[in-house]
């Protein structure tokens, strides 16, 4: 009997990647940038930006991922009535530009946040309010804050610094994101399971403008109707009732229903907060089942066995007390154990990622030798690729200028060596690992908590300005997914870069104006913005603790860092990976990524995603067939996002208009 050959991680990933490829790897590339696309995205995006910001404050979701579908629907309808067709490259470009316009406003959230924080009791009691630097926010007694106005000279320097960093950030993001895409998509051939959602949605809508509509349009329409219903329940009702009532009605509590006090009887120190964002069901449709299932199972083991039966009984989790909600329990559990453990877990993930690329490199070298030295990873013709050295140099220049400004203008007394270490050592490592996790599970799993605090201890820096300064510890991994969508839709890279550069200056100005208007409507946070009202006071406490963590040589957070727990996290993850590899578990690398994502997590947050994965595996695959369902689910998820965007933008528009015209007595 022949010995069964082990399936390598590279082969496993490439098999999944083929399931998500629209054209089976065969495609032609065209430019998606036309004048009508650019003007349409600019017009519709600027109209939707206020709604996206409002939506963030109400429900915690910006709508930047859903609202662009509204623009695409309008564009395709105009194309039909003009007896023309729309290319999927144009529609994806419209999606991207409108999404950038809608999401641009959220970048200015920091201005409003620090305007709130600087006047909170937490900032006053911790003696922070009068120490916030000039390039972050005006002083607490500023007229600009009292009048809730961004159009005031007190905001001049914070806005100038923001714009400067924005321009340098574009250079760094383009350069590093492209290099990481070439490594993870072209070299390692990772599947990027979330990328086909937008790609398939653009393809389905492009087909709707022709006379030959296919199954894509039907599935997209079904998803859109489901999104309309869900969007009305989750977003529409709170937004519309908030217009006429001091407290909006929520059919489902946003953002979760906390069952943590209810489970403490049998699982003390366990957390369970059920996410009410059931759009995660669609995410469960798309992600690989082994990832979703192992993630949920590991989270359950963590919260219902490991925390109460092992860590709590052995007094490792010792700060917990009965009656705490999910936020308090999570905070104390993190301080007692999980913060240190997660640091070790993150480093193990980095090591495993580098180790996994070694066999791929060896295989490619063999192929190159077999072909007589010819290139085996040449980019597809016409994709609009750039020399890797050029994009890498652009990142180096952008990062170098970024570090220079931080060192010279913001924190001149902070040791330069630490800034350089973050910029040119930690950032590449962090970004590469993040890009790999996006390529496998569509999310970021690499995170080292309180890294800044540990750095400050080593630097012996005591001034408070460093807590408000930006750090050159960026993560470009998430950007690789956008390059993958461009490839799936056959859109040239050069056209996307040109479009982003054209629209950027307009969005910088409009974002400030929109935030000024929304801030004028009502204080932030307030009852009109329920998500901000719930989260911002808690975030203010955490912010005050973070900023003062090294004061007088004490830090509750840093005292909680334990080297033995870090080592436990590092070694246990390596051990789990080794056991899975040696036991030849089916789809072992997928299972491992689920385990490493779920450990320490909240199963309630993962339950909707698991429901989607189970429905897909137990019913949908049997009903439609394996191959057909993998073609259906990204289109269905794209349609759902479109439906949520439609109802969300309509509801928010009504709420904004009503609040703008109703005159209150005070």
C-alpha positions as CSV (number, residue, x, y, z in Angstrom):
1,X,0.0,0.0,0.0
2,X,1.4,3.3,-1.1
3,X,2.2,5.8,1.6
4,X,-0.1,8.8,1.5
5,X,1.9,11.9,0.6
6,X,1.6,14.8,3.0
7,X,-0.1,17.9,1.7
8,X,2.0,20.9,2.3
9,X,0.7,24.2,3.6
10,X,1.4,25.8,0.2
11,X,-0.7,23.2,-1.6
12,X,-3.5,23.6,0.9
13,X,-3.6,27.4,0.5
14,X,-3.4,27.2,-3.3
15,X,-6.4,24.8,-3.3
16,X,-8.5,27.2,-1.4
17,X,-7.3,30.1,-3.5
18,X,-8.6,28.4,-6.7
19,X,-12.1,28.1,-5.1
20,X,-12.2,31.9,-4.7
21,X,-10.9,32.8,-8.2
22,X,-13.5,34.2,-10.5
23,X,-12.0,33.3,-13.9
24,X,-9.9,30.3,-12.9
25,X,-6.7,32.3,-13.1
26,X,-7.2,33.4,-16.7
27,X,-8.0,37.1,-17.1
28,X,-7.2,40.3,-19.0
29,X,-6.5,43.6,-17.3
30,X,-8.1,46.9,-18.2
31,X,-8.2,50.4,-16.6
32,X,-11.2,51.2,-14.5
33,X,-10.6,54.9,-14.2
34,X,-12.8,57.0,-16.4
35,X,-14.2,60.5,-16.0
36,X,-17.7,59.4,-15.3
37,X,-16.5,56.9,-12.7
38,X,-14.4,59.5,-10.9
39,X,-17.1,62.2,-10.9
40,X,-19.8,59.7,-9.9
41,X,-17.7,58.4,-7.0
42,X,-16.9,61.9,-5.8
43,X,-20.5,63.1,-6.0
44,X,-22.1,60.1,-4.3
45,X,-19.2,59.6,-1.8
46,X,-19.4,63.1,-0.5
47,X,-23.2,62.7,-0.1
48,X,-22.7,59.5,1.9
49,X,-19.8,60.6,4.1
50,X,-22.0,62.3,6.7
51,X,-24.1,59.1,7.0
52,X,-21.0,57.0,7.5
53,X,-19.8,59.1,10.3
54,X,-23.2,59.2,11.9
55,X,-23.5,55.5,11.6
56,X,-20.2,55.0,13.4
57,X,-21.4,57.0,16.3
58,X,-24.8,55.2,16.4
59,X,-23.9,51.6,15.8
60,X,-20.1,51.4,15.8
61,X,-20.1,50.5,12.1
62,X,-18.8,53.1,9.6
63,X,-20.8,51.8,6.6
64,X,-17.7,52.4,4.5
65,X,-17.8,48.7,3.4
66,X,-21.5,48.7,2.6
67,X,-22.4,52.2,1.4
68,X,-20.4,52.1,-1.9
69,X,-22.8,49.5,-3.2
70,X,-25.4,52.2,-3.3
71,X,-23.3,54.2,-5.7
72,X,-22.7,51.1,-7.9
73,X,-26.5,50.4,-8.0
74,X,-27.2,54.0,-9.2
75,X,-24.4,53.8,-11.7
76,X,-25.6,50.5,-13.2
77,X,-29.2,51.8,-13.4
78,X,-27.9,54.9,-15.3
79,X,-26.0,52.7,-17.6
80,X,-29.0,50.6,-18.4
81,X,-31.2,53.6,-19.1
82,X,-28.5,55.0,-21.3
83,X,-28.4,51.7,-23.3
84,X,-24.7,51.2,-22.4
85,X,-22.9,48.6,-20.4
86,X,-20.5,48.9,-17.4
87,X,-17.3,47.0,-17.1
88,X,-16.5,45.3,-13.9
89,X,-13.3,47.2,-13.7
90,X,-15.2,50.4,-13.7
91,X,-17.6,49.2,-11.1
92,X,-14.8,48.0,-8.8
93,X,-13.1,51.3,-9.2
94,X,-16.3,53.0,-8.3
95,X,-16.6,50.8,-5.3
96,X,-13.1,51.7,-4.2
97,X,-13.4,55.4,-4.7
98,X,-16.8,55.7,-3.1
99,X,-15.6,53.6,-0.2
100,X,-12.6,56.0,0.2
101,X,-14.9,59.0,0.1
102,X,-17.3,57.5,2.6
103,X,-14.6,56.3,5.0
104,X,-12.4,59.4,4.7
105,X,-14.4,61.2,7.4
106,X,-13.8,58.6,10.0
107,X,-10.1,59.5,9.9
108,X,-10.9,62.8,11.7
109,X,-12.5,61.0,14.6
110,X,-9.3,61.7,16.7
111,X,-10.1,65.4,16.8
112,X,-13.5,64.9,18.3
113,X,-12.2,62.2,20.6
114,X,-9.5,64.3,22.2
115,X,-11.9,67.3,22.4
116,X,-14.1,65.0,24.5
117,X,-11.3,63.3,26.5
118,X,-9.5,66.6,27.4
119,X,-12.6,67.7,29.4
120,X,-13.5,64.3,31.0
121,X,-13.3,63.7,34.8
122,X,-10.7,61.0,34.0
123,X,-8.4,63.5,32.3
124,X,-8.8,66.0,35.2
125,X,-8.4,63.5,38.0
126,X,-5.2,62.0,36.4
127,X,-3.9,65.5,35.7
128,X,-3.7,65.0,31.9
129,X,-6.0,67.7,30.6
130,X,-3.5,70.6,30.6
131,X,-0.6,68.5,29.2
132,X,-2.0,67.4,25.8
133,X,0.4,68.7,23.1
134,X,-0.5,71.5,20.7
135,X,-0.4,69.2,17.7
136,X,-3.2,67.0,19.1
137,X,-6.0,69.3,20.2
138,X,-6.6,72.8,21.6
139,X,-6.5,73.4,25.3
140,X,-9.5,72.5,27.5
141,X,-10.7,76.1,27.7
142,X,-10.5,76.7,24.0
143,X,-13.5,78.4,22.3
144,X,-13.3,75.9,19.5
145,X,-14.1,73.0,21.9
146,X,-16.8,75.0,23.8
147,X,-18.5,75.9,20.6
148,X,-18.0,72.4,19.1
149,X,-16.3,73.9,16.0
150,X,-13.5,72.5,13.8
151,X,-13.5,75.7,11.7
152,X,-11.5,77.6,14.2
153,X,-7.8,78.7,14.2
154,X,-7.2,76.7,17.4
155,X,-7.3,73.6,15.2
156,X,-4.8,74.9,12.6
157,X,-1.7,73.0,13.8
158,X,-3.5,69.7,14.6
159,X,-5.0,69.7,11.1
160,X,-1.7,70.7,9.4
161,X,0.1,67.9,11.1
162,X,-2.6,65.4,10.2
163,X,-2.5,66.3,6.5
164,X,1.3,66.0,6.4
165,X,1.2,62.6,7.9
166,X,-1.7,61.6,5.6
167,X,0.5,62.4,2.5
168,X,3.4,60.5,3.8
169,X,1.1,57.6,4.8
170,X,-0.1,57.2,1.2
171,X,3.5,56.8,0.1
172,X,4.2,54.2,2.8
173,X,1.0,52.3,2.3
174,X,1.4,52.0,-1.5
175,X,5.0,50.9,-1.3
176,X,4.8,48.4,1.5
177,X,1.3,47.1,0.5
178,X,2.4,46.3,-3.0
179,X,5.6,44.5,-1.9
180,X,3.7,42.4,0.7
181,X,1.1,41.6,-2.0
182,X,3.8,40.2,-4.3
183,X,5.2,38.1,-1.5
184,X,1.9,36.7,-0.1
185,X,-0.2,36.4,-3.3
186,X,2.4,35.8,-6.1
187,X,5.0,34.0,-4.0
188,X,3.1,32.1,-1.3
189,X,-0.2,31.9,-3.3
190,X,-2.5,32.5,-0.2
191,X,-6.2,32.4,-0.9
192,X,-7.4,35.8,0.6
193,X,-11.0,34.4,1.2
194,X,-12.6,37.8,1.9
195,X,-11.3,39.4,-1.4
196,X,-13.8,37.8,-3.8
197,X,-16.8,39.5,-2.1
198,X,-16.2,42.8,-3.8
199,X,-14.9,41.2,-6.9
200,X,-17.9,39.0,-7.4
201,X,-20.3,41.8,-6.5
202,X,-18.8,44.1,-9.2
203,X,-18.9,41.2,-11.7
204,X,-22.6,40.5,-10.9
205,X,-23.6,44.2,-11.3
206,X,-21.6,44.5,-14.5
207,X,-23.6,41.6,-16.0
208,X,-26.8,43.3,-15.0
209,X,-26.1,46.1,-17.5
210,X,-25.9,43.6,-20.4
211,X,-28.5,41.5,-22.1
212,X,-27.0,38.3,-20.8
213,X,-27.6,38.3,-17.0
214,X,-26.3,35.1,-15.3
215,X,-26.8,33.5,-11.9
216,X,-24.6,36.2,-10.3
217,X,-27.3,38.8,-10.6
218,X,-30.0,36.6,-9.1
219,X,-27.9,35.6,-6.1
220,X,-26.8,39.3,-5.6
221,X,-30.5,40.3,-5.6
222,X,-31.3,37.7,-2.9
223,X,-28.5,39.0,-0.7
224,X,-29.6,42.6,-1.2
225,X,-33.1,41.8,0.0
226,X,-31.8,40.1,3.1
227,X,-29.5,43.1,3.7
228,X,-32.4,45.5,3.4
229,X,-34.4,43.6,6.1
230,X,-31.5,43.2,8.4
231,X,-30.4,46.8,7.9
232,X,-33.8,48.1,8.8
233,X,-33.9,46.1,12.0
234,X,-30.3,46.8,13.2
235,X,-29.7,50.3,11.8
236,X,-32.9,51.8,10.5
237,X,-35.1,51.5,13.7
238,X,-32.5,53.1,16.1
239,X,-31.7,55.8,13.6
240,X,-35.3,56.8,12.8
241,X,-36.6,56.6,16.4
242,X,-33.7,58.7,17.6
243,X,-35.1,61.5,15.5
244,X,-38.3,61.9,17.6
245,X,-37.2,60.3,20.9
246,X,-34.5,61.1,23.5
247,X,-33.6,57.4,23.7
248,X,-33.7,55.5,20.4
249,X,-35.5,52.1,20.2
250,X,-33.2,49.1,19.6
251,X,-34.8,45.8,18.6
252,X,-31.4,44.3,19.1
253,X,-29.0,45.9,21.6
254,X,-26.0,47.4,19.9
255,X,-23.2,46.1,19.8
256,X,-23.8,43.0,21.9
257,X,-26.0,41.3,24.5
258,X,-23.9,40.6,27.6
259,X,-24.5,37.2,29.2
260,X,-21.2,37.3,31.2
261,X,-23.0,37.7,34.6
262,X,-25.3,34.9,33.7
263,X,-22.5,32.4,33.1
264,X,-20.4,33.2,36.1
265,X,-22.3,30.6,38.2
266,X,-20.6,27.7,36.3
267,X,-17.8,29.6,34.6
268,X,-16.4,32.3,36.8
269,X,-14.0,34.6,34.9
270,X,-15.6,33.4,31.6
271,X,-17.0,35.9,29.2
272,X,-19.9,35.5,26.8
273,X,-21.3,38.6,25.0
274,X,-23.4,37.6,22.0
275,X,-22.7,39.8,19.1
276,X,-25.9,41.2,17.6
277,X,-24.2,42.0,14.3
278,X,-25.7,39.0,12.5
279,X,-24.1,40.1,9.2
280,X,-21.3,37.9,10.5
281,X,-23.4,35.0,9.3
282,X,-22.4,36.0,5.8
283,X,-18.7,36.1,6.8
284,X,-19.2,32.5,8.0
285,X,-20.4,31.6,4.6
286,X,-17.2,32.8,3.0
287,X,-14.4,31.8,5.4
288,X,-13.0,28.3,5.4
289,X,-15.1,26.1,7.7
290,X,-12.0,24.6,9.5
291,X,-11.0,28.1,10.5
292,X,-14.4,29.2,11.8
293,X,-15.2,25.9,13.7
294,X,-11.8,25.6,15.4
295,X,-11.9,29.3,16.3
296,X,-15.2,28.9,18.1
297,X,-14.3,25.6,19.7
298,X,-11.1,27.1,21.1
299,X,-12.9,30.2,22.4
300,X,-15.4,27.9,24.2
301,X,-12.6,25.9,25.8
302,X,-10.9,29.1,26.9
303,X,-13.9,30.8,28.5
304,X,-15.7,27.7,29.9
305,X,-12.8,25.5,31.0
306,X,-9.4,27.1,30.9
307,X,-10.4,30.3,32.6
308,X,-12.6,29.0,35.4
309,X,-11.2,25.5,35.9
310,X,-7.5,26.1,35.5
311,X,-6.5,29.7,35.7
312,X,-9.1,30.8,38.3
313,X,-8.8,27.8,40.5
314,X,-5.0,28.2,40.6
315,X,-5.5,32.0,41.4
316,X,-3.8,33.1,38.2
317,X,-7.0,35.1,37.4
318,X,-7.2,36.7,40.8
319,X,-8.7,40.2,40.3
320,X,-12.1,39.0,39.0
321,X,-15.1,39.5,41.2
322,X,-18.8,38.4,40.8
323,X,-21.1,40.8,38.9
324,X,-18.5,42.1,36.4
325,X,-19.7,42.6,32.8
326,X,-17.8,41.5,29.7
327,X,-15.7,44.7,29.7
328,X,-14.6,44.4,33.3
329,X,-14.0,40.7,33.2
330,X,-12.0,41.0,30.0
331,X,-9.9,43.9,31.5
332,X,-9.0,42.0,34.7
333,X,-8.4,38.7,32.9
334,X,-6.1,40.5,30.5
335,X,-4.1,42.1,33.3
336,X,-3.8,38.8,35.2
337,X,-2.8,36.5,32.4
338,X,-4.0,37.0,28.8
339,X,-2.1,40.1,28.0
340,X,1.2,38.4,28.6
341,X,0.1,35.2,27.0
342,X,-1.0,37.0,23.8
343,X,2.4,38.6,23.4
344,X,4.0,35.1,23.3
345,X,1.2,33.9,20.9
346,X,2.0,36.8,18.5
347,X,5.7,36.0,18.4
348,X,5.0,32.3,17.8
349,X,2.7,33.3,14.9
350,X,5.5,35.4,13.4
351,X,8.0,32.5,13.7
352,X,5.6,30.0,12.2
353,X,4.9,32.3,9.3
354,X,8.5,32.6,8.4
355,X,9.0,28.9,8.7
356,X,6.1,28.2,6.4
357,X,7.7,30.3,3.6
358,X,10.9,28.3,3.6
359,X,9.5,25.2,1.8
360,X,7.9,27.5,-0.8
361,X,11.2,29.2,-1.4
362,X,13.0,25.9,-1.8
363,X,10.3,24.7,-4.3
364,X,10.6,27.9,-6.4
365,X,14.4,27.6,-6.5
366,X,14.1,24.1,-7.8
367,X,11.6,25.2,-10.5
368,X,13.9,28.1,-11.5
369,X,16.8,25.6,-11.8
370,X,14.7,23.2,-13.9
371,X,13.7,26.0,-16.3
372,X,17.3,27.1,-16.8
373,X,17.1,30.2,-14.6
374,X,14.0,31.7,-16.0
375,X,11.7,33.7,-13.8
376,X,8.9,31.5,-12.2
377,X,7.1,34.3,-10.5
378,X,6.8,36.9,-13.2
379,X,3.7,39.1,-12.8
380,X,0.8,38.6,-15.3
381,X,1.1,40.7,-18.4
382,X,-0.8,44.0,-18.3
383,X,-1.6,44.0,-14.6
384,X,0.2,47.3,-14.1
385,X,3.0,46.1,-11.9
386,X,5.9,48.2,-10.7
387,X,9.5,47.2,-9.9
388,X,9.6,45.9,-6.4
389,X,12.8,48.0,-5.7
390,X,10.9,51.2,-6.7
391,X,7.9,50.5,-4.4
392,X,10.2,49.5,-1.6
393,X,12.2,52.7,-2.0
394,X,9.0,54.7,-1.8
395,X,8.2,53.1,1.5
396,X,11.7,53.8,2.8
397,X,11.5,57.5,1.9
398,X,8.0,57.9,3.4
399,X,9.0,56.1,6.6
400,X,12.2,58.1,6.9
401,X,10.4,61.4,6.6
402,X,7.8,60.2,9.0
403,X,10.4,59.4,11.7
404,X,12.2,62.7,11.1
405,X,9.1,64.7,11.8
406,X,8.3,62.8,14.9
407,X,11.8,63.1,16.2
408,X,12.4,66.8,15.4
409,X,8.9,68.4,15.9
410,X,7.0,66.2,18.3
411,X,9.2,64.3,20.8
412,X,12.7,65.7,20.2
413,X,14.0,64.2,23.6
414,X,12.8,60.7,22.9
415,X,15.7,58.3,21.9
416,X,15.8,58.1,18.1
417,X,17.0,54.5,18.2
418,X,13.6,53.3,19.4
419,X,11.8,55.1,16.6
420,X,14.1,53.6,14.1
421,X,13.6,50.1,15.6
422,X,9.9,50.4,15.3
423,X,10.0,51.8,11.8
424,X,12.5,49.5,10.1
425,X,12.4,46.3,12.2
426,X,9.0,45.9,13.9
427,X,6.8,47.4,11.2
428,X,8.1,45.0,8.4
429,X,7.7,42.0,10.8
430,X,4.2,43.0,11.9
431,X,3.1,43.8,8.4
432,X,4.3,40.5,6.9
433,X,2.6,38.4,9.6
434,X,-0.6,40.4,9.3
435,X,-0.6,40.0,5.5
436,X,-0.3,36.3,5.9
437,X,-3.2,36.1,8.3
438,X,-5.4,38.2,6.0
439,X,-4.4,35.8,3.2
440,X,-5.6,32.8,5.2
441,X,-8.4,33.9,7.5
442,X,-9.3,37.4,6.2
443,X,-8.4,39.0,9.6
444,X,-5.4,40.3,11.6
445,X,-4.1,38.0,14.4
446,X,-0.8,39.6,15.2
447,X,-0.9,41.9,18.1
448,X,1.5,42.7,20.9
449,X,-0.3,44.5,23.7
450,X,1.4,47.4,25.5
451,X,4.4,47.3,23.3
452,X,4.7,51.1,23.6
453,X,4.7,50.9,27.4
454,X,7.5,48.4,27.4
455,X,9.5,50.6,25.1
456,X,9.1,53.6,27.3
457,X,10.3,51.6,30.3
458,X,13.5,50.7,28.4
459,X,13.9,54.3,27.1
460,X,13.4,55.9,30.6
461,X,11.5,58.7,29.0
462,X,9.2,60.5,31.4
463,X,7.5,63.3,29.5
464,X,3.8,62.9,28.7
465,X,4.0,64.1,25.0
466,X,5.1,60.6,23.8
467,X,1.7,59.2,24.7
468,X,0.1,61.4,22.1
469,X,2.8,61.1,19.4
470,X,2.3,58.8,16.5
471,X,4.5,55.8,16.5
472,X,6.1,54.3,13.4
473,X,4.8,50.8,14.2
474,X,2.4,50.5,11.3
475,X,0.6,47.5,9.8
476,X,0.3,47.3,6.0
477,X,-0.9,43.7,5.9
478,X,-4.6,44.5,5.5
479,X,-3.8,46.5,2.3
480,X,-2.7,43.4,0.5
481,X,-6.3,42.3,0.2
482,X,-7.1,45.3,-1.9
483,X,-4.4,44.4,-4.4
484,X,-5.9,40.9,-4.6
485,X,-9.3,42.3,-5.5
486,X,-7.8,44.4,-8.2
487,X,-6.3,41.2,-9.7
488,X,-9.5,39.2,-9.4
489,X,-11.5,41.9,-11.2
490,X,-8.8,42.4,-13.9
491,X,-8.3,46.1,-12.9
492,X,-4.9,47.6,-13.7
493,X,-2.9,48.7,-10.6
494,X,-1.9,52.0,-12.2
495,X,-5.5,53.1,-12.7
496,X,-6.3,52.5,-9.0
497,X,-3.3,54.5,-7.8
498,X,-4.1,57.4,-10.1
499,X,-7.7,57.5,-8.9
500,X,-6.6,57.5,-5.2
501,X,-4.2,60.4,-5.8
502,X,-6.8,62.4,-7.6
503,X,-9.5,62.1,-5.0
504,X,-7.4,62.5,-1.9
505,X,-7.1,66.3,-1.6
506,X,-10.9,66.7,-2.0
507,X,-11.6,64.2,0.8
508,X,-9.2,65.9,3.2
509,X,-11.1,69.1,3.0
510,X,-14.6,67.5,3.0
511,X,-13.9,65.3,6.0
512,X,-13.3,68.3,8.2
513,X,-16.4,70.1,7.1
514,X,-18.6,67.0,7.7
515,X,-17.3,66.4,11.2
516,X,-17.8,70.1,12.0
517,X,-21.5,69.8,11.0
518,X,-22.2,66.5,12.9
519,X,-20.4,67.9,16.0
520,X,-22.7,71.0,15.8
521,X,-25.8,68.8,15.8
522,X,-25.3,67.3,19.3
523,X,-22.4,66.7,21.7
524,X,-20.4,63.6,21.2
525,X,-21.0,61.3,23.0
526,X,-24.7,61.8,23.9
527,X,-27.9,59.8,23.8
528,X,-28.2,60.6,20.0
529,X,-25.0,58.6,19.5
530,X,-25.6,55.3,21.5
531,X,-22.4,53.5,20.5
532,X,-20.2,56.4,21.4
533,X,-22.2,56.9,24.6
534,X,-21.5,53.3,25.7
535,X,-17.9,53.0,24.7
536,X,-16.3,56.5,25.0
537,X,-16.4,56.8,28.8
538,X,-14.9,53.4,29.2
539,X,-12.3,54.2,26.6
540,X,-11.5,57.4,28.4
541,X,-10.7,55.5,31.6
542,X,-8.4,53.1,29.6
543,X,-6.8,56.1,28.0
544,X,-6.1,57.8,31.3
545,X,-4.7,54.6,32.7
546,X,-2.5,54.1,29.7
547,X,-1.1,57.6,29.7
548,X,-0.3,57.6,33.4
549,X,0.9,54.0,33.5
550,X,4.5,54.9,34.1
551,X,3.9,57.8,36.5
552,X,5.9,57.6,39.7
553,X,7.4,54.4,38.5
554,X,4.2,52.4,38.8
555,X,2.1,50.8,36.1
556,X,-0.7,48.4,36.8
557,X,-0.6,47.3,33.2
558,X,3.2,46.8,33.0
559,X,3.3,45.1,36.4
560,X,0.9,42.6,34.9
561,X,3.5,41.6,32.3
562,X,4.9,38.3,33.2
563,X,7.8,36.7,31.4
564,X,6.6,33.2,32.3
565,X,3.2,33.8,30.8
566,X,4.8,35.2,27.7
567,X,6.9,32.1,27.4
568,X,3.8,30.0,28.0
569,X,2.0,31.7,25.1
570,X,5.0,31.3,22.8
571,X,5.7,27.6,23.6
572,X,2.1,26.4,23.7
573,X,1.3,27.8,20.2
574,X,4.5,26.1,18.8
575,X,3.5,22.9,20.6
576,X,-0.1,23.0,19.1
577,X,1.3,23.7,15.7
578,X,3.7,20.7,16.1
579,X,1.0,18.4,17.3
580,X,-1.3,19.3,14.4
581,X,1.5,18.8,11.9
582,X,2.6,15.5,13.3
583,X,-0.9,14.1,13.5
584,X,-1.6,15.0,9.9
585,X,-4.9,16.7,10.7
586,X,-6.9,17.3,7.6
587,X,-6.5,21.0,6.5
588,X,-4.1,21.3,9.5
589,X,-2.9,24.9,8.8
590,X,-6.5,26.1,8.5
591,X,-7.3,24.4,11.9
592,X,-4.2,26.0,13.5
593,X,-5.1,29.5,12.3
594,X,-8.6,29.0,13.8
595,X,-7.1,27.8,17.1
596,X,-4.7,30.7,17.3
597,X,-7.5,33.1,16.5
598,X,-9.9,31.7,19.0
599,X,-7.8,31.2,22.1
600,X,-8.6,33.8,24.6
601,X,-11.5,35.0,22.5
602,X,-15.2,35.5,23.3
603,X,-17.4,32.7,21.8
604,X,-20.4,34.9,21.8
605,X,-18.7,37.2,19.3
606,X,-18.0,34.2,17.0
607,X,-21.4,32.6,17.3
608,X,-23.1,34.3,14.3
609,X,-20.0,33.5,12.1
610,X,-20.2,29.8,13.2
611,X,-23.9,29.7,12.4
612,X,-23.1,30.9,8.9
613,X,-20.4,28.3,8.5
614,X,-22.6,25.5,9.7
615,X,-25.5,26.5,7.5
616,X,-23.2,26.5,4.5
617,X,-21.6,23.2,5.3
618,X,-24.7,21.2,6.4
619,X,-27.3,22.6,4.0
620,X,-26.0,24.9,1.3
621,X,-23.3,22.6,0.0
622,X,-25.8,19.7,-0.1
623,X,-28.4,21.8,-1.8
624,X,-26.2,23.5,-4.5
625,X,-23.1,21.4,-4.6
626,X,-19.6,22.2,-3.3
627,X,-18.3,24.1,-6.3
628,X,-21.5,26.0,-6.9
629,X,-21.8,27.1,-3.3
630,X,-18.3,28.5,-3.3
631,X,-19.3,30.5,-6.3
632,X,-22.5,31.7,-4.6
633,X,-21.4,32.8,-1.2
634,X,-19.1,35.7,-2.1
635,X,-21.9,37.1,-4.4
636,X,-24.5,36.6,-1.7
637,X,-22.3,38.4,0.9
638,X,-21.7,41.3,-1.6
639,X,-25.4,41.7,-2.2
640,X,-26.1,41.6,1.6
641,X,-23.6,44.5,2.0
642,X,-25.4,46.4,-0.7
643,X,-28.7,46.0,1.0
644,X,-27.4,47.1,4.3
645,X,-25.8,50.1,2.7
646,X,-29.1,51.1,1.0
647,X,-31.2,51.0,4.1
648,X,-28.5,52.4,6.3
649,X,-27.9,55.4,4.1
650,X,-31.6,56.2,3.8
651,X,-32.1,56.0,7.5
652,X,-29.1,58.1,8.3
653,X,-30.0,60.7,5.7
654,X,-33.5,61.1,7.2
655,X,-32.0,61.4,10.7
656,X,-29.4,64.0,9.7
657,X,-31.9,66.1,7.8
658,X,-34.4,66.0,10.6
659,X,-31.8,67.0,13.2
660,X,-30.5,69.8,11.0
661,X,-33.9,71.5,10.6
662,X,-35.5,70.9,14.0
663,X,-34.9,74.0,16.2
664,X,-34.5,73.1,19.9
665,X,-35.2,75.6,22.6
666,X,-31.7,75.1,24.1
